[in-house]
Amino acid sequence: MRSLPSRQLLLSCLIEQLLREGGWNQTSLSRALGVSNATVNRWLNGVNLPDPTSNNFKVLAQVSGGTPETLLTYLEGKISLQEYRQGVGIPEWQRRKPTLEEILADISLLEPTEIVSLIASSAALLANKSISAN
């Protein structure tokens, strides 16, 4: 297992790539993740990282295109950032794009507070995409 500073460095590299290539800024990324701008800043600067069992870790994995398991595999140094972003270690059925009906069925299983968080994250993502498109 890698030391905490190494994991923090790898997380910082992931956040930097999201900011650079994903069209995010720290504020829009923090909104999409449902965390404060200060939290994203601490992750970016290697001050700390989310607990792998936390919802923040799960959401970070989703927003960055992975799963909690593959994000942890990346942070442990077992796969590269490029492999992580390409979905290495994610079964094919998880990589395919779900249908709208599948998404709505999954949403219907969520708790109301989770749905609110999903709506807020989606709104932040849409706002970011419209800003990037201009």
Buried (B, 14 or more C-beta within 10 A) or exposed (E): EEEEEBBBBBBBBBBEBBBEEBBBBBEBBBBBBBBEBEBBEBBBEBEEBBEBEEBBBBBBBBBBBBBBEBBBBBBBEBBEBEBBBBBBBBEEEEEEEEEEEEEEEEEEEEEEEEEEBBEEBEEBBEEBEEEEEE
